[in-house]
């Protein structure tokens, strides 16, 4: 199993590219994309939008063929000026090009890859193959560009922008993640371990491929997951898949995100919801479960860096990042005598196209 590979810390003014790692830009989503770019600029980064992010060039349910999407991602991974890659949306296409990704480019110059939903498949596969810390975090269009980032109160928006900036630019433990609403204790207890997870059905899908995480990766891990548009009976099946594969016997804790359009089961005179399903599959395992945490298909997402050690306190209803998500170091093109990532002056320029 590869060692944890932290991306290099970003600096204010670094180039971040928004690209189509899965689905295409739908007609009418251009304003969402522009708002998402503005939030990334507010973090102090230059932003370029990839040519694949174009509603005029879809391919079925994707932004291109698997070869085209892999070529775009590989070009960004190999370009020393590009310091981070942000998915503009999720979708259904990432599985098609996992075997075409240049893993050596990741090992040579690790960069933050940011997104959730289908992008979590990419995070989990690349972490299993290279140890790369991937960022289960907001996407550009329906994340940073959502109405939430426009309509929510300025104090909370500033809190999240500051959190994302610290996580991406500072080689220090971010500490406790700020809750927006009340989190829930589904099973009491406290545990520490490395974060691993994403969209539950994508984790189960990954198990059937050569990119499945090795069993040892789950030893003492904090498994986080979320789900959308599924009945609880399907989630029950997916969790049992993880049980049968030994995952639930290895993890130290579980964090459940905010479900979206997850339908309970009503039959036989009993109402069964997501909490019932989770506790039923876990059985007597002594695993703390913290739920309704701020991530999933409901913006905003707290950034959850895969591979970073975290403390989950289900009793105190807190989730704390105990290690930095990024590492100190210069990008290959940087001036070795340049300023520190934290002290470099902020830049507000934006490069598109």
C-alpha positions as CSV (number, residue, x, y, z in Angstrom):
1,X,0.0,0.0,0.0
2,X,1.5,3.3,-1.0
3,X,2.4,6.0,1.6
4,X,0.2,9.0,1.9
5,X,1.2,11.5,-0.9
6,X,0.3,15.1,0.0
7,X,0.0,17.6,-2.8
8,X,2.2,20.7,-2.6
9,X,0.7,23.6,-0.8
10,X,-0.9,26.2,-3.1
11,X,0.2,29.8,-3.0
12,X,-2.0,32.8,-3.6
13,X,-1.8,33.6,-7.3
14,X,-1.3,30.0,-8.3
15,X,-3.1,28.7,-11.4
16,X,-6.2,26.5,-10.7
17,X,-7.9,24.8,-13.7
18,X,-11.7,24.0,-13.7
19,X,-12.2,21.0,-16.0
20,X,-14.8,18.3,-16.9
21,X,-13.6,15.2,-15.0
22,X,-17.0,13.6,-15.6
23,X,-20.2,15.2,-16.8
24,X,-20.6,18.0,-19.3
25,X,-21.6,21.6,-18.7
26,X,-25.3,21.7,-19.3
27,X,-26.9,24.6,-21.3
28,X,-27.8,27.4,-18.9
29,X,-25.2,26.4,-16.3
30,X,-22.7,29.1,-17.4
31,X,-23.8,31.6,-14.7
32,X,-23.2,28.9,-12.0
33,X,-19.7,28.2,-13.5
34,X,-18.9,32.0,-13.4
35,X,-20.0,32.2,-9.8
36,X,-17.9,29.2,-8.9
37,X,-14.9,30.7,-10.6
38,X,-15.4,33.9,-8.6
39,X,-15.3,31.9,-5.3
40,X,-12.0,30.3,-6.3
41,X,-10.7,33.7,-7.2
42,X,-11.8,34.9,-3.8
43,X,-9.5,32.3,-2.3
44,X,-6.6,34.1,-4.1
45,X,-6.1,31.8,-7.1
46,X,-5.9,32.5,-10.8
47,X,-8.6,30.4,-12.6
48,X,-8.6,28.9,-16.1
49,X,-11.6,27.0,-17.5
50,X,-10.8,24.0,-19.6
51,X,-12.1,23.8,-23.2
52,X,-13.9,20.5,-22.2
53,X,-16.2,22.6,-20.0
54,X,-18.4,23.6,-22.9
55,X,-22.1,22.8,-23.4
56,X,-21.6,22.6,-27.2
57,X,-19.3,19.5,-27.0
58,X,-21.0,16.8,-24.9
59,X,-20.6,13.1,-25.6
60,X,-23.6,11.1,-24.3
61,X,-23.6,11.8,-20.5
62,X,-20.0,12.9,-20.5
63,X,-17.9,15.9,-21.5
64,X,-15.9,13.7,-24.0
65,X,-14.8,10.2,-24.7
66,X,-12.7,8.5,-22.0
67,X,-9.6,9.1,-24.0
68,X,-10.4,12.8,-24.4
69,X,-11.1,13.2,-20.7
70,X,-8.0,11.3,-19.7
71,X,-5.9,13.3,-22.1
72,X,-7.1,16.6,-20.6
73,X,-6.5,15.4,-17.0
74,X,-3.0,14.0,-17.9
75,X,-2.1,17.3,-19.6
76,X,-3.0,19.2,-16.4
77,X,-1.2,16.7,-14.2
78,X,2.0,17.2,-16.3
79,X,1.8,21.0,-16.6
80,X,4.0,22.4,-13.9
81,X,2.2,25.7,-13.9
82,X,-1.2,24.1,-13.0
83,X,-1.3,23.7,-9.2
84,X,-4.8,22.3,-8.7
85,X,-7.6,20.7,-10.7
86,X,-11.2,21.4,-9.8
87,X,-14.1,19.4,-11.2
88,X,-16.9,21.6,-12.6
89,X,-19.5,18.9,-11.8
90,X,-19.9,15.2,-11.1
91,X,-21.6,12.7,-13.4
92,X,-21.3,9.1,-14.6
93,X,-18.0,9.1,-16.6
94,X,-15.0,8.7,-14.3
95,X,-15.0,4.9,-14.4
96,X,-14.3,5.0,-18.1
97,X,-10.8,6.4,-17.9
98,X,-9.3,5.2,-14.6
99,X,-6.9,3.0,-16.5
100,X,-5.7,5.9,-18.7
101,X,-4.4,8.2,-16.0
102,X,-0.7,9.0,-15.8
103,X,0.1,7.8,-12.3
104,X,3.7,8.7,-12.7
105,X,2.8,12.3,-13.3
106,X,0.9,12.3,-10.0
107,X,3.8,10.8,-8.1
108,X,6.2,13.3,-9.7
109,X,4.1,16.4,-9.0
110,X,1.1,15.8,-6.7
111,X,-1.6,18.3,-7.0
112,X,-5.0,18.8,-5.3
113,X,-7.8,17.3,-7.2
114,X,-11.1,18.7,-5.9
115,X,-14.7,17.5,-6.3
116,X,-17.4,15.2,-5.0
117,X,-20.0,12.7,-6.3
118,X,-18.5,10.8,-9.3
119,X,-15.2,12.5,-8.6
120,X,-15.0,10.6,-5.3
121,X,-14.3,7.5,-7.4
122,X,-11.3,9.3,-8.8
123,X,-10.1,10.2,-5.3
124,X,-10.4,6.7,-3.9
125,X,-8.8,5.0,-6.9
126,X,-5.8,7.4,-7.1
127,X,-5.3,7.2,-3.3
128,X,-5.3,3.4,-3.5
129,X,-2.8,3.5,-6.4
130,X,-0.5,6.4,-5.5
131,X,-1.4,7.5,-1.9
132,X,-2.5,10.9,-3.3
133,X,-4.6,13.0,-0.9
134,X,-7.7,13.8,-2.8
135,X,-10.2,16.5,-1.7
136,X,-13.8,15.4,-1.3
137,X,-15.1,19.0,-1.6
138,X,-17.3,21.3,-3.5
139,X,-17.4,21.3,-7.3
140,X,-17.3,24.5,-9.3
141,X,-20.9,24.7,-10.8
142,X,-23.4,23.2,-8.3
143,X,-21.0,23.7,-5.4
144,X,-19.1,27.0,-5.3
145,X,-21.5,28.3,-8.0
146,X,-24.7,27.3,-6.2
147,X,-27.2,29.7,-4.8
148,X,-26.0,28.8,-1.3
149,X,-22.7,30.6,-1.8
150,X,-24.6,33.6,-3.2
151,X,-27.6,33.8,-0.8
152,X,-26.1,32.6,2.5
153,X,-25.0,35.1,5.1
154,X,-21.6,36.6,4.5
155,X,-20.2,35.4,7.9
156,X,-20.7,31.7,7.0
157,X,-19.5,32.2,3.4
158,X,-16.3,33.8,4.7
159,X,-15.8,31.1,7.2
160,X,-15.9,28.4,4.4
161,X,-13.7,30.4,2.0
162,X,-11.2,30.8,4.8
163,X,-11.4,27.1,5.6
164,X,-10.8,26.0,2.0
165,X,-7.9,28.5,1.7
166,X,-6.2,27.2,4.8
167,X,-6.7,23.6,3.9
168,X,-5.2,24.1,0.4
169,X,-2.4,26.6,1.3
170,X,-1.1,25.8,4.8
171,X,0.9,22.8,5.7
172,X,-0.7,22.6,9.2
173,X,-3.5,20.7,10.7
174,X,-6.8,22.6,10.0
175,X,-8.4,21.5,13.3
176,X,-12.1,21.1,14.0
177,X,-14.4,21.5,11.0
178,X,-17.2,24.1,11.5
179,X,-20.7,22.7,11.5
180,X,-23.5,24.6,9.8
181,X,-26.4,22.6,11.4
182,X,-26.7,20.1,14.2
183,X,-24.8,16.8,13.6
184,X,-26.2,13.6,15.0
185,X,-24.9,10.8,17.2
186,X,-26.0,7.5,15.7
187,X,-23.7,5.5,17.8
188,X,-21.6,6.9,20.6
189,X,-17.8,6.8,20.9
190,X,-14.7,8.4,19.6
191,X,-12.0,7.3,17.2
192,X,-9.0,8.5,15.2
193,X,-7.9,7.3,11.8
194,X,-7.2,8.3,8.3
195,X,-10.2,9.6,6.3
196,X,-11.4,7.5,3.4
197,X,-14.6,7.4,1.4
198,X,-17.0,9.4,-0.8
199,X,-20.2,8.5,-2.6
200,X,-21.2,5.1,-1.2
201,X,-22.3,3.5,-4.5
202,X,-19.0,4.6,-6.1
203,X,-17.0,2.9,-3.4
204,X,-19.0,-0.3,-4.0
205,X,-18.5,0.0,-7.7
206,X,-14.7,0.4,-7.2
207,X,-14.5,-2.8,-5.3
208,X,-15.0,-4.8,-8.6
209,X,-12.1,-3.2,-10.3
210,X,-8.3,-3.4,-10.2
211,X,-8.4,0.0,-8.6
212,X,-10.1,-1.2,-5.5
213,X,-8.5,0.0,-2.3
214,X,-6.5,-2.8,-0.6
215,X,-8.1,-4.2,2.6
216,X,-5.2,-2.9,4.8
217,X,-6.2,0.7,3.8
218,X,-9.3,0.4,5.9
219,X,-7.4,-0.7,9.0
220,X,-8.2,1.9,11.7
221,X,-9.7,4.2,9.1
222,X,-12.6,6.7,9.5
223,X,-15.0,5.8,6.7
224,X,-17.1,8.7,5.4
225,X,-19.8,8.4,2.9
226,X,-22.9,10.0,1.5
227,X,-25.7,9.0,-0.9
228,X,-28.4,10.4,-3.2
229,X,-31.4,9.2,-5.1
230,X,-31.4,5.7,-3.5
231,X,-34.0,3.9,-1.4
232,X,-32.6,2.7,1.9
233,X,-32.9,-0.9,0.7
234,X,-30.2,-0.2,-1.9
235,X,-28.0,1.4,0.8
236,X,-28.6,-1.6,3.0
237,X,-27.3,-3.8,0.2
238,X,-24.3,-1.6,-0.4
239,X,-23.3,-1.5,3.3
240,X,-23.6,-5.3,3.4
241,X,-21.3,-5.5,0.4
242,X,-18.7,-3.6,2.6
243,X,-19.4,-5.9,5.5
244,X,-18.9,-9.0,3.4
245,X,-15.7,-7.6,1.9
246,X,-14.4,-7.1,5.5
247,X,-14.4,-3.2,5.4
248,X,-16.7,-2.8,8.4
249,X,-14.5,-5.1,10.6
250,X,-11.4,-2.9,9.9
251,X,-12.6,0.7,10.3
252,X,-12.4,2.6,13.5
253,X,-15.3,5.1,12.9
254,X,-17.9,6.2,10.4
255,X,-19.1,9.6,9.3
256,X,-22.3,9.9,7.3
257,X,-23.1,13.0,5.2
258,X,-26.4,14.6,4.5
259,X,-28.5,12.3,2.3
260,X,-30.2,13.7,-0.7
261,X,-33.5,12.1,-2.0
262,X,-32.9,8.9,0.1
263,X,-36.2,7.4,0.5
264,X,-37.2,5.4,3.7
265,X,-38.9,2.1,3.6
266,X,-42.5,1.7,4.8
267,X,-43.8,-1.8,4.9
268,X,-45.0,-4.4,7.3
269,X,-46.2,-1.7,9.6
270,X,-42.7,-0.3,10.2
271,X,-40.9,2.8,9.0
272,X,-37.2,2.2,8.2
273,X,-34.9,5.2,7.7
274,X,-31.2,5.6,6.9
275,X,-30.2,5.5,10.6
276,X,-32.0,2.2,11.1
277,X,-30.2,0.7,8.1
278,X,-26.8,1.8,9.2
279,X,-27.1,0.5,12.7
280,X,-28.7,-2.8,11.5
281,X,-25.7,-3.6,9.2
282,X,-23.1,-2.5,11.8
283,X,-24.7,-4.9,14.3
284,X,-22.7,-5.2,17.5
285,X,-19.5,-3.5,16.1
286,X,-18.2,-0.9,18.5
287,X,-17.9,1.8,15.9
288,X,-18.8,5.5,16.6
289,X,-21.1,6.9,14.0
290,X,-21.4,10.7,13.5
291,X,-24.1,11.6,11.0
292,X,-25.7,14.5,9.1
293,X,-22.3,16.1,8.7
294,X,-22.0,18.9,6.2
295,X,-21.0,17.0,3.0
296,X,-22.8,15.4,0.2
297,X,-25.0,16.5,-2.7
298,X,-26.2,19.5,-0.7
299,X,-23.9,22.6,-0.8
300,X,-21.8,23.6,0.9
301,X,-19.4,20.7,1.4
302,X,-16.8,20.8,4.1
303,X,-13.5,19.8,2.6
304,X,-12.6,16.2,3.5
305,X,-9.0,15.2,2.5
306,X,-8.7,11.5,1.8
307,X,-5.8,10.0,3.7
308,X,-5.5,12.7,6.3
309,X,-5.8,11.6,10.0
310,X,-9.0,12.8,11.7
311,X,-10.7,12.6,15.0
312,X,-14.4,11.7,15.0
313,X,-16.1,12.3,18.3
314,X,-19.7,11.1,18.0
315,X,-20.5,12.1,21.6
316,X,-19.2,15.7,21.2
317,X,-20.4,15.8,17.6
318,X,-17.1,17.0,16.2
319,X,-14.9,16.1,13.3
320,X,-11.3,17.3,13.5
321,X,-8.5,17.2,10.9
322,X,-5.4,16.3,12.9
323,X,-2.8,16.6,10.0
324,X,-2.2,18.9,7.1
325,X,-3.7,18.0,3.8
326,X,-0.9,19.6,1.8
327,X,2.9,19.6,2.1
328,X,5.4,22.4,2.0
329,X,7.5,22.5,-1.1
330,X,8.0,24.4,-4.3
331,X,6.3,23.6,-7.6
332,X,8.7,22.5,-10.3
333,X,8.5,26.0,-12.0
334,X,8.7,28.1,-8.8
335,X,11.4,30.4,-7.9
336,X,13.2,28.6,-5.0
337,X,13.8,31.9,-3.3
338,X,10.2,33.0,-3.6
339,X,7.8,33.8,-0.8
340,X,6.3,31.3,1.6
341,X,2.8,30.0,0.6
342,X,1.2,31.8,3.5
343,X,2.8,35.2,3.1
344,X,2.7,35.6,-0.7
345,X,0.5,38.6,-1.6
346,X,-3.0,37.7,-2.9
347,X,-3.7,38.0,-6.6
348,X,-7.1,38.6,-8.1
349,X,-6.4,37.9,-11.8
350,X,-8.4,35.4,-13.7
351,X,-7.4,33.6,-16.9
352,X,-10.2,31.9,-18.9
353,X,-10.2,29.8,-22.0
